Amino acid sequence: MMITNGCAMQTAFKIQPFDLNAFFEAELQEHQEVAKATRANLEQPFIEWVEAAAESLSKGGKLIFIGNGGSAADAQHLATEFTVRYRQNRRPMAALALTTDTSTLTAIGNDFGFNDLFSRQVEALAGPHDLLIAITTSGKSPNIIEALKKAKSLGVKTVGLTGNTGGDLPELSDILLVVPSKTTSRIQEMHIMLGQMLCGALEYRMGLIEG
């Protein structure tokens, strides 16, 4: 039902009955199942990721994060924890997200196109000791794929953080972490958890905090 009063328009919603208890339990159950599957499948690639990141940082490189939408938020969230702090105060680790400079993003989108959003920045900013970390739940985002291709052409090591089948990332990633789920929200939950685990592990691996 639409109620019109001058220029104001209001929509009346009918509240439907919904079992919130069942919803709560089902969401947590799915989360736990995906976490269990992640634990069973991703230990080795996670260790490889930690070692590659440690090598990059020890050689004066930096961790470069990219992603779209929720993955863009994860990219800048994680980059911040490296450069500022995670569990406790310590020396910063070099990291940045290519998702935050609105002037650069809008200029690239306007002048070249959305597919070049990250590849243009990778070409400008990535060095031989850097590690490009691409976050995409589907593994099919064109601008992520173009960025990985550009990194490969520059000799920059790549990490793919994805889900489902991995999309196009397996052939473009030196290290691949595929969360075993088809549900975007569950994949994103594992991505931020794995990213924070990376930060925590590197704090110890780089000798920034004591175990």
C-alpha positions as CSV (number, residue, x, y, z in Angstrom):
1,M,0.0,0.0,0.0
2,M,1.3,3.4,-1.0
3,I,0.3,6.5,1.0
4,T,0.9,9.8,-0.7
5,N,0.9,13.1,1.2
6,G,2.0,16.0,-1.1
7,C,5.6,15.3,-2.1
8,A,6.2,12.7,0.6
9,M,5.6,9.0,-0.2
10,Q,5.5,6.3,2.4
11,T,5.4,2.5,1.9
12,A,3.6,0.4,4.4
13,F,5.2,-3.0,5.0
14,K,3.4,-6.0,6.3
15,I,5.6,-8.0,8.7
16,Q,5.7,-11.6,7.8
17,P,6.1,-14.4,10.4
18,F,9.6,-15.7,10.4
19,D,11.5,-18.2,12.6
20,L,14.4,-16.2,13.7
21,N,15.6,-19.0,16.0
22,A,15.9,-21.4,13.1
23,F,17.6,-18.7,11.0
24,F,20.2,-18.0,13.7
25,E,21.0,-21.7,14.1
26,A,21.2,-22.3,10.3
27,E,23.6,-19.4,9.7
28,L,25.9,-20.5,12.5
29,Q,25.7,-24.1,11.4
30,E,26.8,-23.2,7.9
31,H,29.5,-21.0,9.2
32,Q,30.9,-23.8,11.3
33,E,30.8,-26.3,8.4
34,V,32.7,-23.9,6.1
35,A,35.2,-23.2,8.8
36,K,35.7,-26.9,9.3
37,A,36.2,-27.4,5.6
38,T,38.6,-24.5,5.4
39,R,40.6,-26.0,8.2
40,A,40.8,-29.3,6.4
41,N,41.8,-27.9,3.0
42,L,43.8,-24.7,3.3
43,E,46.5,-25.3,5.9
44,Q,49.3,-25.8,3.3
45,P,48.4,-22.9,1.0
46,F,48.1,-20.7,4.1
47,I,51.6,-21.6,5.2
48,E,52.9,-20.9,1.7
49,W,51.1,-17.5,1.9
50,V,52.8,-16.6,5.2
51,E,56.2,-17.6,3.9
52,A,55.7,-15.6,0.6
53,A,54.6,-12.5,2.6
54,A,57.5,-12.8,5.0
55,E,59.9,-13.1,2.1
56,S,58.4,-10.0,0.4
57,L,58.6,-7.9,3.6
58,S,62.1,-9.0,4.4
59,K,63.3,-7.9,1.0
60,G,61.8,-4.5,1.4
61,G,58.6,-5.3,-0.6
62,K,55.0,-4.6,0.4
63,L,51.7,-6.5,0.5
64,I,49.2,-5.1,-2.1
65,F,45.5,-5.9,-1.6
66,I,42.8,-5.6,-4.2
67,G,39.1,-6.5,-4.2
68,N,35.6,-5.2,-5.2
69,G,32.7,-4.4,-2.9
70,G,32.9,-6.4,0.3
71,S,36.3,-7.7,-0.8
72,A,37.4,-4.0,-1.2
73,A,36.5,-3.4,2.4
74,D,38.4,-6.5,3.4
75,A,41.4,-5.3,1.4
76,Q,41.6,-2.0,3.2
77,H,40.8,-3.6,6.6
78,L,43.7,-6.0,6.3
79,A,46.1,-3.4,4.9
80,T,45.4,-1.2,7.9
81,E,46.1,-4.0,10.4
82,F,49.5,-4.5,8.8
83,T,50.5,-0.8,8.8
84,V,49.0,0.1,12.1
85,R,48.5,-2.8,14.6
86,Y,46.7,-6.1,15.0
87,R,47.0,-7.6,18.5
88,Q,49.5,-5.2,20.0
89,N,51.8,-2.3,19.2
90,R,54.8,-3.2,17.1
91,R,56.7,-1.9,14.0
92,P,54.5,-1.4,11.0
93,M,54.5,-3.8,8.1
94,A,54.3,-2.4,4.5
95,A,50.9,-2.9,3.0
96,L,48.4,-1.0,1.0
97,A,45.0,-1.4,-0.6
98,L,44.4,-0.2,-4.1
99,T,40.7,0.5,-3.3
100,T,40.9,3.7,-1.4
101,D,42.1,6.6,-3.6
102,T,38.9,7.9,-5.1
103,S,40.6,10.3,-7.5
104,T,42.7,7.5,-9.0
105,L,39.7,5.1,-9.1
106,T,37.4,7.5,-10.8
107,A,40.1,8.7,-13.2
108,I,40.9,5.1,-14.3
109,G,37.2,4.2,-14.6
110,N,36.5,7.3,-16.6
111,D,39.6,7.4,-18.9
112,F,40.3,3.7,-19.3
113,G,37.4,1.6,-18.0
114,F,36.5,-0.3,-14.9
115,N,38.4,-3.4,-16.0
116,D,41.7,-1.5,-15.7
117,L,40.9,-0.2,-12.1
118,F,43.6,-2.3,-10.5
119,S,46.0,-3.3,-13.3
120,R,46.8,0.4,-14.0
121,Q,47.8,0.9,-10.3
122,V,49.7,-2.4,-10.2
123,E,51.7,-1.2,-13.3
124,A,52.5,2.1,-11.5
125,L,53.1,0.9,-8.0
126,A,54.1,-2.8,-7.8
127,G,57.8,-3.7,-7.5
128,P,59.7,-7.0,-7.9
129,H,59.6,-7.9,-4.2
130,D,55.9,-7.0,-3.7
131,L,53.1,-9.6,-3.2
132,L,49.8,-8.9,-4.9
133,I,46.9,-10.4,-2.9
134,A,43.7,-10.5,-4.9
135,I,40.4,-11.1,-3.0
136,T,37.4,-12.2,-5.0
137,T,34.6,-14.6,-3.9
138,S,33.9,-15.7,-7.4
139,G,37.3,-15.6,-9.0
140,K,35.7,-14.1,-12.1
141,S,36.0,-10.3,-11.5
142,P,37.4,-8.9,-14.7
143,N,39.4,-6.1,-13.0
144,I,41.0,-8.6,-10.6
145,I,41.9,-10.9,-13.5
146,E,43.5,-8.0,-15.4
147,A,45.5,-7.0,-12.3
148,L,46.8,-10.5,-11.9
149,K,47.8,-10.7,-15.5
150,K,49.6,-7.4,-15.2
151,A,51.4,-8.6,-12.1
152,K,52.5,-11.8,-13.9
153,S,53.9,-9.8,-16.8
154,L,55.9,-7.7,-14.3
155,G,57.2,-10.7,-12.4
156,V,55.2,-9.8,-9.2
157,K,54.2,-12.8,-7.1
158,T,50.5,-13.3,-6.8
159,V,48.1,-14.7,-4.2
160,G,44.4,-15.5,-5.0
161,L,41.9,-15.5,-2.2
162,T,38.6,-16.8,-3.6
163,G,35.8,-19.4,-3.2
164,N,33.6,-21.8,-5.0
165,T,35.5,-23.3,-8.0
166,G,38.2,-20.6,-7.9
167,G,37.0,-19.1,-11.2
168,D,39.9,-17.9,-13.3
169,L,42.3,-17.6,-10.4
170,P,44.1,-21.0,-10.4
171,E,46.1,-20.2,-13.6
172,L,46.9,-16.7,-12.5
173,S,47.8,-17.2,-8.8
174,D,51.2,-18.4,-7.5
175,I,49.5,-19.3,-4.3
176,L,45.7,-20.1,-4.2
177,L,43.4,-20.3,-1.3
178,V,39.9,-21.4,-2.3
179,V,37.3,-21.4,0.5
180,P,35.2,-24.5,0.0
181,S,31.8,-22.9,-0.2
182,K,29.4,-21.4,-2.8
183,T,27.9,-18.9,-0.3
184,T,29.4,-15.4,-0.8
185,S,28.9,-14.4,2.9
186,R,30.6,-17.5,4.2
187,I,33.5,-17.1,1.8
188,Q,33.9,-13.5,2.9
189,E,33.9,-14.6,6.6
190,M,36.8,-17.0,5.9
191,H,38.7,-14.4,3.8
192,I,38.8,-11.9,6.7
193,M,39.7,-14.7,9.1
194,L,42.5,-16.0,6.9
195,G,43.8,-12.4,6.3
196,Q,43.9,-11.7,10.0
197,M,45.6,-15.0,10.6
198,L,48.2,-13.9,8.1
199,C,48.8,-10.7,10.0
200,G,49.0,-12.6,13.3
201,A,51.4,-15.2,11.9
202,L,53.7,-12.5,10.3
203,E,53.9,-10.6,13.6
204,Y,55.6,-13.7,15.0
205,R,57.4,-14.8,11.8
206,M,59.0,-11.3,11.4
207,G,60.0,-11.1,15.1
208,L,57.8,-8.1,15.7
209,I,56.2,-9.6,18.8
210,E,57.2,-12.4,21.2
211,G,55.4,-15.7,21.3
